[in-house]
């Protein structure tokens, strides 16, 4: 069977995204109808499509509000959809979070709060803790995004500067039943990290948040640092009675998405190897490791003979040093291309399953054996582009950006490296 590398890699990405679409994965997890009211709230890049899936499958009246990223909204009849800014919070997200807390207040044990949580919710629920301003959260968030901190580290800080995360949304809804349906976009599928865990007990502390700021030398205003030293900054901990009526359910994960992509490869006669669904680290460092494994496959048929596709997920990070454009997936791919140096038998695709790589309009990009040589013919230096954190411009010039548009789901990064014989 002849393999079309571009077509196969894109089909694998589409399968990974398809496995995590709310219309497919959400309905089986809907809870029974309660005696009282049903309030739907939530946040995330998949928020709109999750709300629509609920409306289409819920057998009775409901109401509520869900916040999603600009451009990711979906028309709903009974659930209000609000769009806000990601990855840096704005006033729309702040007000939406304030309204969500008001909506779940004053409920009874007969009522149900159905909470829809997906990646991106941490920025979209931009309500600062008492005594802090939105501008404080914005400045800290921007610094974290540039620092190279992992998503778990970033969300540790975000939880302790928030009025709604770290279990506080569930506390506001007590004594109502709370069922949270979650689409994971974080390595390890830790529910306290997804959207900073609005309905989940938080094992981290304010001291941990301060340690993250120290680790990455992030300067914060004195009043923000002082807030993190106060008891009121602490999140809800495991065993808190306010969380006794909460059930958190994972309905889609990166692993399921990778397995769906692997099935596509297998059907094409290509051996899929899933390297891991929770790979973290600096994007370019992760790329160098992947490149070494790909070379081993081609040169020594280890850990499997070609044709073989190496599949991985997780969330890498970028330490910004330049002024270019691009997200972590495009940066991974450019670094991979440099490490492979035009290897004639290796192709690759890397993309964010939400359809947006960083803050650009592309999901990711595609690497071919001649990517570097084509760029050189255009007078473009791959090394210079990487040094300036400008992978978007590199792949745009080659016509090799991958554009899906907003996918209305999010199960983190998707990487596939195809090694032919």
C-alpha positions, -999 to 999 in steps of 0.1 A, spaced: 0 0 0 15 33 -10 15 59 17 8 96 12 25 111 42 7 144 42 -27 128 39 -20 102 65 -7 126 91 -37 149 86 -61 120 89 -45 110 122 -50 146 135 -86 146 124 -92 113 142 -76 125 174 -98 156 174 -129 136 165 -125 113 194 -128 142 218 -158 160 202 -184 166 229 -213 154 207 -196 120 208 -181 117 243 -205 138 265 -240 122 263 -231 89 279 -221 107 311 -251 128 317 -265 123 353 -301 115 361 -326 143 364 -329 157 399 -361 166 418 -352 203 416 -336 228 392 -308 220 367 -282 248 364 -255 244 337 -223 264 341 -188 259 329 -158 273 311 -133 262 284 -125 261 247 -150 232 244 -176 250 266 -199 260 238 -200 226 221 -203 209 255 -234 231 263 -249 223 229 -244 185 235 -262 188 269 -291 207 254 -295 181 226 -296 152 250 -311 165 283 -347 154 289 -361 184 307 -358 221 315 -324 236 322 -307 270 324 -273 285 329 -241 302 315 -210 288 300 -179 309 290 -157 300 260 -129 316 240 -136 343 214 -146 325 181 -155 293 199 -191 301 207 -220 278 197 -257 288 194 -277 274 223 -314 278 232 -314 277 270 -278 280 281 -262 314 276 -228 313 259 -204 341 267 -171 346 248 -140 359 266 -102 362 261 -76 334 262 -48 329 272 -48 363 290 -81 370 309 -102 400 302 -132 418 316 -157 396 298 -143 365 315 -142 383 348 -179 393 346 -189 358 333 -172 342 363 -189 366 387 -223 358 371 -216 321 374 -210 324 411 -243 343 415 -262 317 394 -252 288 416 -259 306 449 -289 298 471 -295 263 457 -309 233 476 -299 196 479 -326 188 454 -309 210 427 -282 199 402 -253 220 390 -239 205 358 -205 219 353 -188 217 319 -150 221 321 -124 220 294 -89 234 287 -86 271 286 -111 276 315 -85 289 338 -80 321 317 -117 323 308 -128 324 345 -108 356 352 -123 366 385 -96 377 409 -96 370 446 -109 396 470 -84 424 472 -69 418 438 -76 434 404 -80 419 370 -48 437 360 -29 418 386 -41 385 372 -33 397 336 3 407 345 10 375 364 -5 354 336 16 370 309 47 365 329 39 328 335 32 322 298 67 336 289 85 318 317 86 282 305 65 270 335 45 239 331 7 240 330 5 225 365 28 252 378 9 280 361 -24 268 373 -11 264 409 -5 302 409 -38 309 391 -59 289 416 -45 309 445 -52 343 429 -88 333 420 -122 338 435 -137 308 416 -110 282 410 -95 256 434 -129 242 444 -145 276 451 -172 272 425 -184 240 441 -183 256 475 -205 284 462 -230 258 448 -233 238 481 -255 221 492 -266 213 456 -254 182 438 -225 191 415 -216 169 386 -186 181 366 -179 167 331 -143 173 321 -123 172 289 -87 169 299 -60 190 282 -33 185 308 -5 159 312 -16 132 336 -53 142 335 -52 158 370 -87 172 375 -73 199 398 -52 213 370 -78 213 342 -91 249 341 -75 252 376 -102 229 391 -132 251 399 -150 221 415 -120 200 426 -100 198 458 -66 213 455 -36 195 470 -13 225 465 -8 255 488 -2 292 486 34 284 495 36 262 464 24 292 443 50 314 458 76 288 451 66 288 414 71 326 412 105 323 429 115 294 406 109 314 374 120 347 389 86 362 382 82 397 395 48 404 410 34 435 429 39 435 466 2 433 473 -1 401 452 28 385 471 12 396 503 -21 380 493 -4 347 488 7 348 524 -28 352 537 -51 323 549 -79 335 525 -57 327 495 -59 290 504 -80 268 481 -103 240 492 -84 209 503 -92 171 500 -119 161 525 -135 196 527 -172 190 535 -182 217 510 -171 193 483 -190 163 496 -217 165 470 -194 169 440 -187 142 414 -160 149 388 -161 128 356 -134 127 329 -152 123 295 -123 127 271 -85 125 275 -54 129 254 -48 91 256 -81 84 239 -73 108 211 -39 93 205 -54 58 204 -79 70 177 -50 84 157 -31 51 161 -60 32 146 -59 53 115 -22 46 111 -27 9 116 -54 8 89 -29 24 65 -4 -4 72 18 18 94 29 6 129 19 32 155 40 37 186 25 59 213 54 74 232 33 91 258 3 112 264 17 135 290 51 147 276 63 180 290 94 201 288 108 229 266 93 224 231 127 224 213 142 199 238 113 176 234 118 178 196 155 168 199 145 137 218 118 128 193 142 133 164 167 109 180 140 82 184 129 87 147 165 82 136 168 51 156 137 37 140 150 44 105 186 33 111 181 3 134 144 -7 132 142 1 170 119 2 189 100 -8 157 108 -12 120 95 14 95 70 22 82 63 35 117 47 66 132 57 80 166 27 95 183 28 117 214 7 142 234 11 164 264 19 201 268 53 215 261 64 250 271 83 278 255 107 302 271 103 333 250 135 349 240 126 364 205 98 385 191 85 361 165 51 344 160 40 309 168 29 284 194 46 255 211 36 229 184 51 249 156 82 256 176 85 218 184 82 211 146 108 237 136 133 224 162 125 188 150 133 199 114 166 213 124 175 182 144 166 159 115 184 181 90 165 171 59 163 133 67 148 119 35 125 94 51 109 114 80 77 135 79 59 151 109 29 170 120 24 188 153 -8 207 163 -30 218 192 -62 198 192 -82 230 199 -72 243 165 -52 273 178 -15 270 183 -7 296 210 -25 327 199 -22 323 162 -48 313 136 -32 279 128 -35 246 147 1 237 139 23 228 109 36 200 87 73 191 83 86 174 52 122 162 43 127 192 21 113 219 45 147 233 54 160 233 18 128 250 5 132 276 32 168 282 23 158 287 -13 136 315 -1 164 330 19 150 318 52 172 304 80 155 278 101 180 284 129 174 321 129 137 316 129 139 293 159 162 317 178 135 344 173 106 321 183 92 326 148 80 292 136 47 306 123 65 327 97 88 298 88 60 274 80 37 301 66 63 309 39 64 273 29 26 270 28 28 242 55 7 256 83 -21 233 94 -54 251 97 -84 235 112 -102 265 126 -116 262 162 -123 225 168 -146 232 198 -127 206 219 -93 204 235 -72 174 245 -38 191 243 -10 187 218 -9 161 191 24 151 175 30 124 148 64 116 132 62 93 103 93 72 95 93 55 61 117 27 50 
